[in-house]
Amino acid sequence: MGWGFVLGFAPFLAKPMRREAALEQARVGVIGGSGLYQMHGLASVKSVTVETPFGAPSDPYRVGELHGMTVAFLARHGEGHRILPSEINFRANIYGFKSLGVERIISVSAVGSLRKEIAPLDVVVPDQFIDRTRSRISTFFGEGVVAHVAFADPVCPDLARVLAQAARNAGAKVHEGGTYVCMEGPAFSTRAESHLYRSWSASIIGMTNLQEAKLAREAEICYATLAMATDYDCWHEDEEPVGVEMVVGRLRQNAETAQRAIAAAVMGLAGPRTCPCATALQNAILTDPARIPEVTRRRLDLILGRYLQK
């Protein structure tokens, strides 16, 4: 049931507004997590610095051609891995992709496994999230504009299917579906926390993807995660508790698989979108456009402009 129905009125919508040309026209975005700081195979690469109303993204975007598709790559933690998960400017990162014209985001992440059947070096394409973060901004809205996007199914099913098949084609053992627990970090889990998450039937645990998924949905960008298992967190009694040395060693092994999977996925994303991600805001805006402050309207024009009256 939508909020507009509950409150007894329809959201204030209008015909889409004309927009200025995007900064670039990259159809696909790739977010590289721990261990994936550059995208191999990109041709005619340009470094593009994007200014956003929310500050600076983690790094300049690397925009180039891959199998005939324009792809924008962003290192989530910045060059040299200098940004903590809690310090990532998620709004700027996703807004930057939107300003580049990106319609689909593939997010690559290192994760811990919470299930025995998900072994280190396996790949998971999750379809659900649990938020255990405490101090992060995960919406573009506020300051005079209210919108509530549907998030029951937080991952684009079409993109997830392409990504899972691409990972299989790359030679990975793939687990399709499952729940990603997004924790605050930067410390790894306690044993009690790890067992708690297992009791929830969660599949994997990481520190970054929940905010990206929420913001991508608000920006009407398809989003899916290629989660690379590096360890068994700390619940597995027969395994050494997770540590940086263990993770780094397995990240190197996962990086090549991720590169092959991304290249295969891009080849399957040439067609137009038919999923609901592209119109996620159509029935989500509750605020009367006449009541939105001008400064907020300007800041969110890239996100909301096509739905608001001038």
C-alpha positions, 0 to 999 in steps of 0.5 A: 500500500503506497503512502499516497493512498494511506494519507488520502491524496495522490502524490503531486506529479507533473509532466517530466521537465526537459533537462540539460544534457548530462555531463557524460553519457556512461550507460553503466556504472561500476563501483569497485570495493576493497581490492578492485581499484581500477577497471581493466579493459576500459579503452579511451579512458578519461578521468572525470571529476564531478562536482555535486551538491553533496560534496566530492565523490570518493575519487574521479570517475574513470570513463571509457569503452568496454565491449562497445558500452560506455562505462564509468568506474569509481573506487569506493574507498578512493585511490590508495584505499583511504576512506573508511566505510563510515566516511564514504560520501554515498550521496555524492557517489550516486549523484555523480553516477546520475550526472554521468547518465548512468542507468545501471550500477554494478557494485563489487564488494568484499564480504564475510560469509555467514553460511557454511555453503558460501565458501571464501572465494564464492560469489553472492548476488544478494537480493535483500539487505539488513541495515545495522549502520548508525551514522550514515545519510541514506537519502537525498530527500529532506530540507523541504521535500518528502519522498518515500520510494518502495524498497521491499525488493532493494535490488534490480532483479533484471540486473541481478540475473545478468550479473549472476550469469556473468559471474558463472561465465567467469568461472565463479561458484555463484549463490543467487539471492540471499541477505546482506547485513550492512554493519557500521564497522570499521571493526569486524563483528564480535562472535555474538553479533556473527551468531545473531546474524546467522540466526536471522538467516542472513547470508553475508556481511559487509560495510557499504552496500545498503546506502548505495542501494537506497540512494540508487533507487531514489535516483532511479538507477538499477543496482545490484551487488557482486559480493566476493566472499573472503572469509567466514566472519568469526562464527566458524569454529574451524576457521581463523577469525577474520583479519586484514591479512586474510582478507587482502590475500583473498581479495587478490584472488577475487579481483580477476574473477570480478573483472571477468564477471563485469566484462561479461555483464556489460555485454548483456546490458545493451538493451533498454530497461524494462524494470520498475527502477527507472520510474521509482519516484513516479508515485513517491513524492508527497510534497506539493511542488509549490512548497519545495524551497527553491534551494532544495529544488535546485539541489535535487533537480537532477533527481526530481526535476522531471516530476516537478512543475516549474 
